Amino acid sequence: GMAMGGAERPVIGVTAGLGRGEGARPEVRLASLYVEAVRAAGGAPVVVAPPAPGERLAEGEAAALVARFDGLLLTGGLDVDPARWGEPPHRETKVDAERDELEFALLLAARDLGLPILGVCRGCQVINVAFGGSLLQHLPCLSGVNEHRQTRLDPPLARGELSHEVAIAPGTRLAAVLGAGVLKVNSLHHQAVGRLGEGLRVSAQSPDGVVEGIEADGPAWIVGVQFHPEELFRAHPTFLALFRAFVAEAAAFAARGPSRAAVAGGGAAGAGL
């Protein structure tokens, strides 16, 4: 279990993607800013790789991994397979099947255990789809929606710059961390939450009506944001508060949980704490 006195950092599972390196060699890929943000917020990040192309996770693998974590961070990346909500892919949709395989299994296992979960960009979308929702596959096709890919604006904005406002709904977990009202964020996505998943509420929206934040209604701390706080936290400490809140929830989860020893095969449930 956790050493009391806060010496131990809560362990945060951080999902990664697959990429191609030199000579098309498969590589595990993750922007290191996610790892840096978790560390800066007091967590111990552990990067979780997806299965190799075309492969599945082993039976029980996701549950075994999650049993060792105190929190789960679902990171940005390519698109969720629209077959998961019964739609054919749009021509602009770029699916990452290996990440779907990893992240949906981890998310469901984490939800079963009550782990705190933070989803960023794609991660926010994974949460919505896992809870039975759908996605809008290509925002530029929709009338009345602004460009949310700020690197394509004229003139373009860098990833770490603020591009548009979002309204944060009062009474939400997000408002508890970032404050209710209007906040400027960055914007690096072409998809967004469509039909809201079951047991979720919208916590933030941009002026054009695009969903920028979602969270679970229940007692578990499950929060998704469509913007990229990891790109902002150094220049704008407001966004470090989101990672700090997430890591604090993970620490609280760890402190509650000698019962996790039994889940992880430790067997010494109830002893010690």
Disulfide bonds with the S-S distance in Angstrom:
none
